[in-house]
Amino acid sequence: MADLKGFNQNEQGRSTPVNQGANDTKAAAISTDTLGLKNPAFWYSGGFIVAFVLMAIFAEARLAKIVEVGFSWSVKIFGPFWQILLLATFVIALAVGAGRTGRVILGNLPVPEIDSFKWMAILFCTLLAGGGVFWAAAEPIAHFVSAPPLYGESADLQQRAFNALSQSFMHWGFLAWAIVGSLTAIVIMHLHYDKGLPLKPRTLLYPVFGERVLTGQTGAVIDACCIVAVAAGTIGPIGFLGLQTSYALNTLFGIPDTFTTQLIIIVFAIALYTLSAISGLTRGMQLLSRFNVMLAFALMVFILLFGPTNFIVNGYIQGVGTMIDNFVPMATFRGDEGWLSWWTVFFWGWFLGYGPMMAIFIARISRGRTIRQLITTVCIIAPLVTCFWFTVVGGSGLAFEIANPGSVSSAFEGFNLPGALLAVTQQLPFPLITSILFLILTTVFIVTTGDSMTYTISVVISGEREPNAMIRTFWGIMMGVTAIVLISLGSGGVTALQSFIVITAVPVSFVLLPSLWNGPQIAQKMAREQDLYRPNKVEVRHKISEEELAKASTEKKGSTEKMSKDSMAQKMD
């Protein structure tokens, strides 16, 4: 424990002095810039989103072509770079967490601001989003039906299923989690809480470019790119929530799968995540996250008890083992670029797009945590929990498919994600109730992502750690309305937006790149400031021994020289 050495007990990590006085408070209260209109990043990001929507309305074919060309170019040119970037981030993060730097306390606060359960619940729910439900059911069956090229086809159906789980684990496991909140979170937390720099993506480049990146148009463009990336990554799931939940309600209850149904679902989601974002970290976000974690845990226990328990346990153990055994080959696989562009590289672009904004969000909720706690949770525990969740949901689907061929794959045909989920839930006890609970879980997952990203965008635009309710409401509603407009045009608009996040990952990846060396350097710097480099007993004994030997050698040399001088003096006499 570093005690309190290196911590500013008066400031406690505030970005502004505590003694500003009532005048500053009054000035902030009467400020007319409630939406951050004076921030160029607002206009760049908001303008781009508006332009995208207008093109989707009036020039959908041209937009689709532009996105297609940009997507292909991005995955082909930058795919190898992204693969190395994610792998390097994970390896370096583990090294930083395992060494003495792991004891560094982050956030200029000696005690965690949020207790462990609430903290981990918010982390899990923010990143997984709706993908943690629909993709958990769909991706394993997708890799089972069409085997990944690294593994190839296998006559042994059980081994084929384990390989499918392994590939899914790679996409949603260690590397995905590491890029969104390990080294980048360390950099952001130090520069914000210790140095007083703003909670903005541009801050990640401060160690490279210095003060000039914090002001001017360059910094605004960097922030805007990151906002667009995370907005696209949030709007897409909101839109698909409407589409997929509407499909499920039609299948279960015969409710018409129309735009009206989709609209009602999305409006409900908008209201939930906007109110949650307004209420702040200590209320709505925590309550929703805790509810979601408890519901997910209850569903896991239910499926373990009443589902294919033996297959789930075996699938998890062997799937994780297979992933670890083939970790580097899967992470660096380049044998089939076509397959990579729609699987591994697509997911890497997706998570990269979230990277800077998630780092800011994690920095905001992780004050008082050590680097080891952060790295262990984000890079190890969270991925293993995610893999287990994928095994429970997707592994059940694989077990049902093996026992009854076509029972899941037929429903998934045409890449029907909600169809795969319902095919799984319909083969469990109490199918209707189970399906409804999974739909609720999906909705809350997306809501928790929506509220956290609404909050984070508002932080970046406003420059305040606690942005006002107006700006949070504006961005929450704007993302929801954008999703509504896009799905009104059909699923093509939302699909184009989701593909676009891969394009935005190109500039965002260069924002994340310097953290590979800045993260370890900053961790070492904080370790020295917190007096964590005290030598251990072995080092002390070794040093004392060397000093004693050096002293003895010096004394022996001095004695020899004295004897020599005495001898010469006698001869001269």
C-alpha positions as CSV (number, residue, x, y, z in Angstrom):
1,M,0.0,0.0,0.0
2,A,1.4,3.4,-0.9
3,D,-0.3,5.0,2.1
4,L,-1.1,8.6,1.1
5,K,2.3,9.5,-0.4
6,G,1.9,11.1,-3.7
7,F,-1.7,12.1,-3.2
8,N,-3.0,15.7,-3.0
9,Q,-5.3,15.5,0.1
10,N,-6.7,19.0,-0.5
11,E,-7.6,18.8,-4.2
12,Q,-8.6,15.1,-4.3
13,G,-8.2,15.1,-8.1
14,R,-10.4,18.1,-8.8
15,S,-9.9,19.5,-12.3
16,T,-10.5,23.0,-10.9
17,P,-9.3,24.6,-7.7
18,V,-11.6,24.2,-4.7
19,N,-11.4,27.9,-3.7
20,Q,-12.8,29.4,-6.8
21,G,-15.5,31.1,-4.7
22,A,-19.2,31.9,-5.2
23,N,-18.6,34.1,-8.2
24,D,-17.3,31.3,-10.3
25,T,-20.3,29.1,-9.2
26,K,-22.7,31.9,-10.1
27,A,-21.0,32.4,-13.5
28,A,-21.3,28.7,-14.2
29,A,-24.9,28.7,-13.2
30,I,-25.9,31.5,-15.6
31,S,-23.7,30.3,-18.5
32,T,-25.6,30.2,-21.7
33,D,-23.5,27.5,-23.2
34,T,-25.5,24.7,-21.7
35,L,-25.1,22.4,-24.7
36,G,-21.4,23.0,-25.3
37,L,-22.1,25.1,-28.4
38,K,-18.8,26.9,-28.0
39,N,-16.9,23.6,-28.4
40,P,-16.0,23.0,-32.1
41,A,-16.2,19.3,-31.5
42,F,-19.9,19.7,-31.0
43,W,-20.4,21.1,-34.5
44,Y,-18.0,18.7,-36.1
45,S,-19.6,15.6,-34.6
46,G,-23.2,16.8,-34.6
47,G,-22.8,18.1,-38.2
48,F,-21.4,14.8,-39.4
49,I,-24.2,12.8,-37.8
50,V,-26.8,15.1,-39.4
51,A,-25.1,14.9,-42.8
52,F,-25.1,11.0,-42.5
53,V,-28.8,10.9,-41.7
54,L,-29.6,13.3,-44.6
55,M,-27.7,11.2,-47.0
56,A,-29.5,8.1,-45.7
57,I,-32.8,9.8,-46.4
58,F,-32.1,11.4,-49.8
59,A,-29.1,9.4,-51.2
60,E,-29.3,6.0,-49.6
61,A,-27.7,4.2,-52.5
62,R,-24.8,6.6,-52.7
63,L,-24.3,6.4,-49.0
64,A,-24.2,2.6,-49.0
65,K,-21.6,2.7,-51.8
66,I,-19.4,5.2,-49.9
67,V,-19.6,3.1,-46.7
68,E,-18.9,-0.1,-48.6
69,V,-15.8,1.3,-50.3
70,G,-14.6,2.9,-47.0
71,F,-15.2,-0.3,-45.1
72,S,-13.3,-2.5,-47.6
73,W,-10.4,0.0,-47.6
74,S,-10.3,0.2,-43.8
75,V,-10.2,-3.5,-43.1
76,K,-7.8,-4.3,-45.9
77,I,-5.2,-1.5,-45.2
78,F,-5.5,-1.3,-41.4
79,G,-6.7,-4.7,-40.4
80,P,-3.2,-6.1,-39.8
81,F,-2.3,-3.0,-37.8
82,W,-5.4,-3.4,-35.6
83,Q,-4.6,-7.0,-34.9
84,I,-1.1,-6.1,-33.7
85,L,-2.4,-3.1,-31.7
86,L,-4.9,-5.2,-29.8
87,L,-2.5,-8.0,-29.1
88,A,0.3,-5.6,-28.0
89,T,-2.2,-3.6,-25.7
90,F,-3.2,-6.8,-23.9
91,V,0.4,-8.1,-23.4
92,I,1.7,-4.8,-22.2
93,A,-1.3,-4.2,-19.9
94,L,-0.7,-7.6,-18.2
95,A,3.0,-6.7,-17.7
96,V,2.1,-3.3,-16.2
97,G,-0.5,-4.9,-13.9
98,A,1.8,-7.8,-12.8
99,G,4.9,-5.6,-11.9
100,R,5.4,-3.2,-9.1
101,T,3.4,-0.6,-11.1
102,G,0.4,-2.8,-10.4
103,R,0.2,-1.3,-6.8
104,V,-0.1,2.2,-8.1
105,I,-3.4,3.8,-6.9
106,L,-5.2,5.7,-9.7
107,G,-7.3,8.9,-9.6
108,N,-5.5,10.8,-6.8
109,L,-7.9,9.2,-4.3
110,P,-6.6,6.6,-1.8
111,V,-10.0,4.9,-1.3
112,P,-12.2,3.6,-4.2
113,E,-15.1,6.0,-5.0
114,I,-17.5,3.2,-6.0
115,D,-17.6,-0.2,-4.2
116,S,-16.4,-3.3,-6.1
117,F,-19.7,-4.9,-7.0
118,K,-21.2,-1.7,-8.4
119,W,-18.0,-0.9,-10.2
120,M,-17.8,-4.2,-11.9
121,A,-21.5,-4.2,-12.7
122,I,-21.2,-0.9,-14.5
123,L,-18.1,-2.1,-16.4
124,F,-19.8,-5.3,-17.6
125,C,-23.0,-3.8,-18.7
126,T,-21.5,-0.8,-20.5
127,L,-19.3,-2.8,-22.9
128,L,-21.5,-5.9,-23.6
129,A,-24.6,-3.9,-24.6
130,G,-27.1,-5.8,-26.6
131,G,-24.4,-7.8,-28.3
132,G,-23.9,-9.7,-25.1
133,V,-27.3,-11.3,-25.6
134,F,-28.0,-11.6,-29.4
135,W,-24.4,-12.2,-30.4
136,A,-24.0,-14.7,-27.5
137,A,-26.7,-16.8,-29.1
138,A,-25.8,-16.2,-32.7
139,E,-22.0,-16.2,-33.1
140,P,-21.3,-19.7,-31.8
141,I,-24.0,-21.2,-34.1
142,A,-22.6,-19.1,-37.0
143,H,-19.1,-20.6,-36.5
144,F,-20.6,-24.1,-36.1
145,V,-22.5,-23.9,-39.3
146,S,-19.6,-22.4,-41.2
147,A,-16.3,-23.3,-39.5
148,P,-13.6,-20.5,-39.0
149,P,-10.8,-21.0,-41.5
150,L,-8.2,-21.4,-38.8
151,Y,-9.9,-24.5,-37.5
152,G,-11.5,-25.8,-40.7
153,E,-14.3,-28.3,-40.9
154,S,-14.4,-31.2,-38.5
155,A,-16.4,-34.5,-38.6
156,D,-16.6,-34.5,-34.8
157,L,-19.6,-32.3,-34.1
158,Q,-18.7,-31.8,-30.4
159,Q,-15.2,-30.7,-31.3
160,R,-16.6,-28.4,-34.0
161,A,-18.8,-26.9,-31.3
162,F,-15.9,-26.3,-29.0
163,N,-14.0,-24.7,-31.9
164,A,-17.0,-22.4,-32.5
165,L,-17.0,-21.3,-28.9
166,S,-13.3,-20.7,-29.0
167,Q,-13.6,-18.4,-31.9
168,S,-16.4,-16.5,-30.3
169,F,-14.3,-16.2,-27.1
170,M,-11.5,-14.6,-29.1
171,H,-13.8,-11.9,-30.5
172,W,-15.4,-11.0,-27.2
173,G,-12.6,-11.9,-24.8
174,F,-9.2,-10.7,-23.7
175,L,-8.2,-8.4,-26.6
176,A,-11.6,-6.7,-26.9
177,W,-11.7,-5.8,-23.3
178,A,-8.1,-4.7,-23.1
179,I,-8.4,-2.1,-25.9
180,V,-11.3,-0.3,-24.3
181,G,-10.0,0.4,-20.8
182,S,-6.5,-0.8,-19.8
183,L,-3.5,1.3,-20.8
184,T,-5.7,4.2,-22.1
185,A,-7.5,4.4,-18.8
186,I,-4.2,4.6,-16.9
187,V,-3.1,7.5,-19.1
188,I,-6.4,9.4,-18.9
189,M,-6.6,9.0,-15.1
190,H,-3.1,10.3,-14.5
191,L,-3.4,13.2,-16.8
192,H,-6.8,14.3,-15.6
193,Y,-6.7,13.6,-11.8
194,D,-3.0,14.3,-11.2
195,K,-2.3,16.9,-13.9
196,G,-5.7,18.6,-14.3
197,L,-6.1,18.0,-18.0
198,P,-9.6,17.6,-19.4
199,L,-11.5,14.3,-19.8
200,K,-11.3,14.4,-23.5
201,P,-9.9,11.9,-26.1
202,R,-7.3,14.5,-27.2
203,T,-5.7,14.2,-23.7
204,L,-4.4,10.7,-24.8
205,L,-2.1,12.5,-27.2
206,Y,-0.8,15.1,-24.8
207,P,2.3,13.0,-23.9
208,V,3.2,13.1,-27.6
209,F,2.2,16.6,-28.8
210,G,2.1,18.6,-25.6
211,E,0.0,21.6,-25.0
212,R,-0.8,22.3,-28.7
213,V,-3.1,19.3,-28.8
214,L,-5.3,20.6,-26.0
215,T,-6.3,23.7,-27.8
216,G,-7.3,24.6,-31.4
217,Q,-8.9,22.8,-34.2
218,T,-6.7,19.7,-34.1
219,G,-7.9,18.7,-30.7
220,A,-11.5,19.4,-31.6
221,V,-11.2,17.1,-34.7
222,I,-9.7,14.3,-32.6
223,D,-12.6,14.6,-30.1
224,A,-15.2,14.7,-32.9
225,C,-13.8,11.6,-34.5
226,C,-14.1,9.7,-31.2
227,I,-17.6,11.0,-30.5
228,V,-18.8,10.0,-34.0
229,A,-17.3,6.5,-33.5
230,V,-18.9,5.9,-30.2
231,A,-22.2,7.6,-31.3
232,A,-22.3,5.2,-34.3
233,G,-21.6,2.3,-32.1
234,T,-24.4,3.3,-29.7
235,I,-27.0,4.4,-32.3
236,G,-26.6,1.1,-34.2
237,P,-27.6,-1.1,-31.2
238,I,-30.4,1.2,-30.3
239,G,-31.8,0.9,-33.8
240,F,-31.3,-2.9,-33.8
241,L,-33.0,-3.1,-30.4
242,G,-36.1,-1.8,-32.1
243,L,-35.8,-4.1,-35.1
244,Q,-34.9,-7.3,-33.1
245,T,-37.2,-6.8,-30.2
246,S,-40.1,-6.1,-32.6
247,Y,-39.3,-9.4,-34.4
248,A,-39.2,-11.3,-31.2
249,L,-42.6,-9.8,-30.0
250,N,-44.1,-10.7,-33.3
251,T,-42.8,-14.3,-33.0
252,L,-43.9,-14.7,-29.3
253,F,-47.2,-12.7,-29.2
254,G,-48.2,-12.0,-32.8
255,I,-47.7,-8.2,-32.3
256,P,-47.3,-6.7,-35.7
257,D,-43.6,-6.3,-36.7
258,T,-44.0,-2.7,-37.9
259,F,-42.3,0.6,-37.6
260,T,-44.8,1.7,-35.0
261,T,-43.8,-1.2,-32.7
262,Q,-40.2,-0.5,-33.3
263,L,-40.8,3.2,-32.6
264,I,-42.5,2.5,-29.2
265,I,-39.6,0.2,-28.2
266,I,-36.9,2.8,-29.1
267,V,-38.8,5.7,-27.4
268,F,-39.0,3.6,-24.3
269,A,-35.3,2.9,-24.4
270,I,-34.5,6.6,-25.0
271,A,-36.6,7.6,-22.0
272,L,-34.8,5.0,-19.8
273,Y,-31.2,5.7,-20.7
274,T,-31.7,9.5,-20.8
275,L,-33.2,9.5,-17.3
276,S,-30.4,7.2,-16.1
277,A,-27.7,9.5,-17.6
278,I,-29.3,12.6,-16.0
279,S,-29.5,10.9,-12.6
280,G,-25.7,10.3,-12.7
281,L,-23.3,7.6,-11.8
282,T,-24.5,7.1,-8.2
283,R,-28.1,6.5,-9.0
284,G,-29.6,5.5,-12.3
285,M,-26.5,3.9,-13.9
286,Q,-25.7,1.9,-10.8
287,L,-29.3,0.7,-10.3
288,L,-29.7,-0.4,-13.9
289,S,-26.3,-2.1,-13.9
290,R,-26.9,-4.0,-10.7
291,F,-30.4,-5.1,-11.9
292,N,-28.9,-6.3,-15.2
293,V,-26.1,-8.2,-13.5
294,M,-28.5,-9.9,-11.1
295,L,-30.9,-10.8,-13.9
296,A,-28.1,-12.2,-16.1
297,F,-26.8,-14.2,-13.1
298,A,-30.3,-15.6,-12.4
299,L,-30.7,-16.6,-16.1
300,M,-27.3,-18.3,-16.1
301,V,-28.1,-20.3,-13.0
302,F,-31.5,-21.2,-14.5
303,I,-29.9,-22.5,-17.7
304,L,-27.2,-24.3,-15.8
305,L,-29.7,-26.1,-13.7
306,F,-32.3,-26.9,-16.4
307,G,-30.3,-26.7,-19.6
308,P,-27.5,-28.8,-21.1
309,T,-25.3,-28.5,-18.0
310,N,-22.6,-31.0,-18.9
311,F,-22.1,-29.5,-22.4
312,I,-21.9,-26.0,-20.9
313,V,-19.3,-27.0,-18.4
314,N,-17.2,-29.0,-20.9
315,G,-17.7,-26.3,-23.6
316,Y,-16.4,-23.6,-21.3
317,I,-13.4,-25.4,-20.1
318,Q,-12.3,-26.8,-23.5
319,G,-13.4,-23.6,-25.4
320,V,-11.2,-21.4,-23.1
321,G,-8.4,-24.0,-23.3
322,T,-8.6,-24.1,-27.1
323,M,-8.6,-20.3,-27.3
324,I,-5.5,-20.0,-25.1
325,D,-3.8,-22.7,-27.0
326,N,-4.5,-20.9,-30.3
327,F,-4.4,-17.4,-28.9
328,V,-1.6,-15.9,-30.9
329,P,-2.5,-17.8,-34.2
330,M,-6.1,-16.5,-33.9
331,A,-5.1,-13.0,-33.0
332,T,-2.7,-12.8,-35.9
333,F,-4.5,-14.9,-38.5
334,R,-4.3,-13.4,-42.0
335,G,-5.2,-16.5,-44.1
336,D,-8.6,-15.4,-45.3
337,E,-9.0,-11.6,-45.6
338,G,-12.6,-11.9,-46.7
339,W,-13.6,-13.9,-43.6
340,L,-11.6,-11.5,-41.4
341,S,-13.3,-8.4,-42.8
342,W,-16.7,-9.6,-41.5
343,W,-15.5,-11.2,-38.3
344,T,-12.3,-10.6,-36.5
345,V,-11.2,-7.3,-38.1
346,F,-14.9,-6.1,-38.0
347,F,-15.1,-6.6,-34.3
348,W,-11.6,-5.1,-33.7
349,G,-12.8,-2.0,-35.6
350,W,-15.9,-1.9,-33.5
351,F,-14.1,-2.1,-30.2
352,L,-11.4,0.4,-31.3
353,G,-14.2,2.9,-32.0
354,Y,-15.3,2.6,-28.4
355,G,-11.8,2.8,-27.1
356,P,-11.1,6.5,-26.2
357,M,-14.6,7.2,-24.8
358,M,-14.7,4.0,-22.8
359,A,-11.3,4.9,-21.4
360,I,-12.8,8.2,-20.2
361,F,-15.8,6.4,-18.7
362,I,-13.7,3.9,-16.9
363,A,-11.5,6.7,-15.7
364,R,-14.5,8.4,-14.3
365,I,-15.8,5.4,-12.3
366,S,-12.4,3.9,-11.2
367,R,-10.9,6.5,-8.9
368,G,-9.1,4.9,-6.0
369,R,-8.5,1.6,-7.8
370,T,-5.0,0.2,-8.2
371,I,-3.6,-0.5,-11.7
372,R,-3.6,-4.2,-10.8
373,Q,-7.3,-4.1,-9.9
374,L,-8.1,-2.3,-13.1
375,I,-6.0,-4.6,-15.3
376,T,-7.1,-7.8,-13.6
377,T,-10.8,-6.9,-13.8
378,V,-10.8,-5.5,-17.3
379,C,-8.3,-7.8,-19.0
380,I,-8.9,-11.1,-17.2
381,I,-12.1,-11.3,-15.1
382,A,-14.5,-9.5,-17.4
383,P,-13.4,-11.6,-20.5
384,L,-13.7,-14.9,-18.6
385,V,-17.1,-13.9,-17.4
386,T,-18.1,-12.9,-20.9
387,C,-16.9,-16.2,-22.3
388,F,-18.9,-18.1,-19.7
389,W,-22.0,-16.1,-20.6
390,F,-21.4,-16.9,-24.3
391,T,-21.1,-20.6,-23.3
392,V,-24.3,-20.6,-21.3
393,V,-26.4,-19.0,-24.1
394,G,-24.5,-20.0,-27.2
395,G,-23.3,-23.3,-25.9
396,S,-26.9,-24.3,-25.1
397,G,-27.8,-23.5,-28.7
398,L,-24.9,-25.7,-29.9
399,A,-26.0,-28.6,-27.6
400,F,-29.6,-28.3,-28.9
401,E,-28.4,-28.2,-32.5
402,I,-26.2,-31.3,-32.1
403,A,-29.1,-33.2,-30.4
404,N,-31.6,-32.0,-33.0
405,P,-30.0,-30.7,-36.2
406,G,-31.7,-27.6,-37.6
407,S,-33.4,-26.6,-34.3
408,V,-31.2,-23.5,-34.0
409,S,-29.4,-23.2,-37.4
410,S,-32.7,-23.0,-39.3
411,A,-33.9,-20.1,-37.1
412,F,-30.5,-18.4,-37.6
413,E,-30.6,-18.7,-41.4
414,G,-30.1,-15.3,-43.1
415,F,-28.1,-14.1,-40.1
416,N,-31.2,-13.7,-37.9
417,L,-29.7,-12.8,-34.5
418,P,-33.0,-12.7,-32.5
419,G,-34.1,-15.8,-34.3
420,A,-31.1,-17.7,-32.9
421,L,-31.8,-16.4,-29.4
422,L,-35.5,-17.4,-29.5
423,A,-34.6,-20.8,-30.9
424,V,-32.5,-21.4,-27.8
425,T,-35.0,-20.0,-25.2
426,Q,-37.9,-22.0,-26.8
427,Q,-36.1,-25.2,-26.0
428,L,-35.6,-24.4,-22.3
429,P,-38.2,-24.9,-19.5
430,F,-40.8,-22.1,-19.3
431,P,-39.9,-20.9,-22.8
432,L,-42.2,-17.9,-22.9
433,I,-41.1,-16.5,-19.5
434,T,-37.4,-17.2,-20.4
435,S,-37.8,-15.4,-23.7
436,I,-39.4,-12.4,-22.1
437,L,-36.6,-12.2,-19.5
438,F,-33.9,-12.3,-22.2
439,L,-35.7,-9.5,-24.1
440,I,-35.7,-7.4,-20.9
441,L,-32.0,-8.2,-20.4
442,T,-31.2,-7.1,-23.9
443,T,-33.1,-3.9,-23.5
444,V,-31.4,-3.0,-20.2
445,F,-28.0,-4.0,-21.6
446,I,-28.5,-1.4,-24.4
447,V,-29.9,1.1,-22.0
448,T,-26.8,0.8,-19.8
449,T,-24.6,1.4,-22.8
450,G,-26.8,4.3,-23.9
451,D,-26.7,6.1,-20.6
452,S,-22.9,5.6,-20.1
453,M,-22.1,6.8,-23.6
454,T,-24.6,9.7,-23.3
455,Y,-22.9,10.7,-20.1
456,T,-19.4,10.4,-21.6
457,I,-20.1,12.3,-24.8
458,S,-21.6,15.1,-22.6
459,V,-18.4,15.1,-20.4
460,V,-16.3,15.5,-23.6
461,I,-18.5,18.3,-25.1
462,S,-19.0,20.2,-21.9
463,G,-15.5,19.8,-20.5
464,E,-17.1,19.1,-17.1
465,R,-16.9,16.0,-15.0
466,E,-20.5,16.4,-14.1
467,P,-22.2,17.9,-17.2
468,N,-25.6,19.6,-16.8
469,A,-28.8,17.8,-17.4
470,M,-29.6,19.7,-20.6
471,I,-26.6,18.5,-22.5
472,R,-27.1,14.9,-21.3
473,T,-30.8,15.1,-22.4
474,F,-29.8,16.5,-25.8
475,W,-27.3,13.8,-26.7
476,G,-29.5,11.0,-25.3
477,I,-32.5,12.1,-27.4
478,M,-30.4,12.9,-30.5
479,M,-28.9,9.4,-30.6
480,G,-32.3,7.9,-30.2
481,V,-34.0,10.1,-32.8
482,T,-31.1,9.3,-35.2
483,A,-31.8,5.6,-34.7
484,I,-35.5,6.1,-35.3
485,V,-34.9,8.0,-38.5
486,L,-32.5,5.3,-39.8
487,I,-34.8,2.4,-39.1
488,S,-37.7,4.2,-40.7
489,L,-35.8,3.8,-43.9
490,G,-35.3,0.1,-43.2
491,S,-32.5,-1.9,-41.7
492,G,-30.0,-0.7,-44.4
493,G,-29.5,2.7,-42.7
494,V,-28.6,1.2,-39.3
495,T,-26.4,-1.4,-41.0
496,A,-24.6,1.3,-42.9
497,L,-24.0,3.2,-39.6
498,Q,-22.7,0.1,-37.9
499,S,-20.3,-0.6,-40.7
500,F,-19.2,3.1,-40.6
501,I,-17.8,2.6,-37.1
502,V,-15.1,0.4,-38.7
503,I,-14.2,3.4,-40.9
504,T,-14.0,5.7,-37.9
505,A,-11.7,3.2,-36.2
506,V,-8.9,4.3,-38.6
507,P,-8.2,7.7,-37.0
508,V,-9.3,6.4,-33.5
509,S,-6.7,3.7,-33.6
510,F,-3.9,6.3,-33.9
511,V,-5.3,8.1,-30.9
512,L,-5.0,4.8,-28.9
513,L,-1.5,3.8,-30.3
514,P,0.7,6.1,-28.1
515,S,-0.8,4.4,-25.0
516,L,1.4,1.4,-25.7
517,W,4.5,3.2,-24.5
518,N,2.8,6.1,-22.6
519,G,0.9,3.8,-20.3
520,P,3.9,1.9,-18.9
521,Q,5.9,5.2,-18.6
522,I,3.2,6.9,-16.7
523,A,2.7,3.8,-14.5
524,Q,6.4,3.9,-13.6
525,K,6.3,7.6,-12.9
526,M,3.3,7.2,-10.6
527,A,5.0,4.3,-8.9
528,R,8.0,6.5,-8.1
529,E,5.7,9.3,-6.9
530,Q,3.9,6.9,-4.6
531,D,7.2,5.5,-3.3
532,L,6.6,2.0,-4.6
533,Y,10.1,1.3,-5.7
534,R,11.5,0.6,-2.2
535,P,14.1,-2.2,-2.5
536,N,13.1,-5.6,-1.1
537,K,15.1,-7.6,1.5
538,V,17.0,-9.6,-1.1
539,E,18.0,-6.4,-2.8
540,V,19.0,-4.8,0.5
541,R,21.1,-7.7,1.5
542,H,22.8,-7.8,-1.9
543,K,23.6,-4.1,-1.7
544,I,25.0,-4.3,1.8
545,S,27.1,-7.3,0.8
546,E,28.5,-5.4,-2.2
547,E,29.2,-2.3,0.0
548,E,31.0,-4.5,2.5
549,L,33.1,-6.2,-0.1
550,A,34.0,-2.8,-1.7
551,K,34.9,-1.5,1.8
552,A,37.1,-4.5,2.6
553,S,38.8,-4.2,-0.8
554,T,39.5,-0.5,-0.2
555,E,40.9,-1.3,3.3
556,K,43.1,-4.1,2.0
557,K,44.4,-1.9,-0.8
558,G,45.2,0.9,1.7
559,S,46.9,-1.6,4.0
560,T,49.0,-2.9,1.1
561,E,50.0,0.6,0.0
562,K,51.0,1.5,3.6
563,M,53.1,-1.6,4.0
564,S,54.8,-0.9,0.7
565,K,55.6,2.7,1.7
566,D,57.0,1.5,5.1
567,S,59.2,-1.0,3.3
568,M,60.6,1.6,1.0
569,A,61.2,3.9,3.9
570,Q,63.2,1.2,5.7
571,K,65.4,0.6,2.7
572,M,66.2,4.2,2.3
573,D,67.2,4.4,6.0
